[in-house]
C-alpha cells in the first residue's frame, strides 16, 4: 500500500510541476507578444 501512495505522490508532484512550467511559459509568451505589439505600434507611427 505504501508504494501506491508513493506512486500517487510522484504523479501529482510531476503534474503540478508540469502545470507550473506551462503557466510560466504562457506568461513569458504573453509578455513577448505585448513587447512585439508595442514595437509594431512604434514602427507604424
ZAKE-18801 format. One record per residue: residue number from 0; x, y, z of N, C-alpha, C in turn. Coordinates in pm, 1 decimal, padded with zeros to 6 digits, always signed. Layout:
<NUM <X Y Z> <X Y Z> <X Y Z>> ...
//
This chain:
<0 <+00082.7 -00120.3 +00000.0> <+00000.0 +00000.0 +00000.0> <+00086.8 +00126.3 +00000.0>> <1 <+00203.2 +00117.0 +00059.4> <+00294.2 +00231.8 +00062.2> <+00340.5 +00271.9 -00076.8>> <2 <+00359.5 +00171.3 -00162.8> <+00402.1 +00201.4 -00299.4> <+00293.8 +00275.5 -00376.8>> <3 <+00171.1 +00240.5 -00350.6> <+00060.3 +00307.6 -00417.3> <+00057.2 +00455.1 -00378.9>> <4 <+00071.7 +00483.0 -00249.0> <+00075.1 +00621.9 -00204.4> <+00193.0 +00695.7 -00265.6>> <5 <+00308.2 +00632.2 -00269.2> <+00427.3 +00694.2 -00327.8> <+00405.1 +00722.6 -00476.4>> <6 <+00341.9 +00629.2 -00545.7> <+00316.1 +00649.2 -00688.3> <+00221.7 +00767.1 -00710.7>> <7 <+00117.0 +00777.0 -00630.7> <+00024.7 +00890.6 -00642.4> <+00095.4 +01021.7 -00609.4>> <8 <+00179.1 +01021.5 -00507.1> <+00250.7 +01143.4 -00468.6> <+00343.8 +01188.4 -00580.6>> <9 <+00415.4 +01095.0 -00639.7> <+00505.7 +01128.8 -00750.7> <+00425.5 +01178.4 -00870.2>> <10 <+00317.1 +01110.9 -00901.3> <+00234.0 +01151.4 -01014.8> <+00183.3 +01293.6 -00997.7>> <11 <+00126.3 +01325.3 -00881.1> <+00071.9 +01459.2 -00860.1> <+00181.9 +01563.5 -00850.7>> <12 <+00295.5 +01527.3 -00795.4> <+00408.3 +01620.4 -00791.9> <+00453.9 +01656.9 -00932.1>> <13 <+00467.5 +01555.9 -01016.7> <+00507.2 +01581.9 -01155.0> <+00399.9 +01659.1 -01231.2>> <14 <+00273.9 +01629.4 -01203.6> <+00164.7 +01700.7 -01269.8> <+00166.0 +01848.3 -01233.3>> <15 <+00181.3 +01878.4 -01105.2> <+00186.0 +02019.3 -01063.2> <+00308.8 +02090.1 -01119.6>> <16 <+00422.1 +02021.3 -01124.2> <+00542.9 +02081.5 -01181.4> <+00521.5 +02111.7 -01329.7>> <17 <+00457.9 +02020.4 -01402.1> <+00431.8 +02040.8 -01544.6> <+00337.4 +02159.2 -01566.2>> <18 <+00231.6 +02166.3 -01486.4> <+00136.3 +02277.5 -01498.1> <+00206.5 +02409.1 -01466.1>> <19 <+00292.2 +02410.5 -01366.0> <+00365.7 +02531.4 -01331.2> <+00456.4 +02576.9 -01445.7>> <20 <+00526.3 +02482.5 -01509.7> <+00614.2 +02521.8 -01620.2> <+00532.7 +02573.1 -01738.8>> <21 <+00417.5 +02513.5 -01764.3> <+00332.9 +02561.6 -01874.6> <+00281.8 +02702.3 -01844.3>> <22 <+00242.2 +02727.1 -01720.0> <+00193.0 +02860.2 -01682.6> <+00303.8 +02963.5 -01697.3>> <23 <+00425.9 +02929.6 -01657.7> <+00535.1 +03026.4 -01669.5> <+00570.3 +03051.5 -01815.8>> <24 <+00565.4 +02947.9 -01898.7> <+00589.3 +02968.7 -02042.6> <+00482.3 +03058.0 -02103.4>> <25 <+00358.2 +03035.5 -02064.1> <+00249.0 +03116.6 -02117.8> <+00266.6 +03262.5 -02078.2>> <26 <+00304.4 +03287.8 -01954.6> <+00325.3 +03425.6 -01908.9> <+00439.6 +03491.0 -01986.7>> <27 <+00547.4 +03415.1 -02008.3> <+00660.4 +03468.4 -02084.0> <+00618.7 +03500.2 -02227.7>> <28 <+00538.1 +03413.6 -02289.7> <+00490.9 +03438.6 -02425.6> <+00398.4 +03559.6 -02431.5>> <29 <+00312.7 +03574.6 -02330.3> <+00224.6 +03691.3 -02326.0> <+00306.1 +03819.9 -02317.2>> <30 <+00412.4 +03819.5 -02236.0> <+00498.7 +03936.6 -02225.0> <+00569.4 +03966.1 -02357.2>> <31 <+00614.2 +03861.5 -02424.7> <+00681.6 +03880.5 -02552.9> <+00585.2 +03933.5 -02658.5>> <32 <+00463.7 +03882.6 -02661.0> <+00363.6 +03931.4 -02755.8> <+00333.3 +04078.3 -02729.2>> <33 <+00321.9 +04115.0 -02602.3> <+00295.8 +04255.1 -02567.6> <+00410.9 +04344.5 -02613.0>> <34 <+00533.6 +04299.8 -02592.7> <+00650.1 +04378.3 -02635.9> <+00652.7 +04391.2 -02787.7>> <35 <+00623.2 +04284.0 -02858.7> <+00619.7 +04290.4 -03004.8> <+00507.4 +04381.5 -03053.0>> <36 <+00394.7 +04377.3 -02985.3> <+00283.0 +04463.4 -03022.1> <+00320.3 +04610.9 -03005.6>> <37 <+00388.3 +04642.1 -02895.8> <+00432.5 +04781.3 -02875.9> <+00534.1 +04822.3 -02981.3>> <38 <+00624.2 +04730.7 -03018.1> <+00725.0 +04761.3 -03120.1> <+00659.2 +04786.2 -03255.1>> <39 <+00558.1 +04709.6 -03288.9> <+00487.7 +04727.3 -03416.2> <+00415.5 +04862.1 -03416.4>> <40 <+00352.3 +04897.1 -03305.9> <+00283.2 +05026.6 -03298.8> <+00380.5 +05142.6 -03315.2>> <41 <+00501.5 +05129.4 -03256.3> <+00601.0 +05235.3 -03271.7> <+00646.8 +05246.9 -03416.4>> <42 <+00661.0 +05134.0 -03484.6> <+00705.5 +05135.2 -03623.7> <+00597.9 +05194.4 -03715.5>> <43 <+00472.5 +05178.8 -03679.6> <+00364.9 +05229.4 -03762.8> <+00354.5 +05381.7 -03756.5>> <44 <+00399.1 +05440.0 -03648.7> <+00385.1 +05587.7 -03634.8> <+00504.7 +05659.9 -03691.2>> 
//
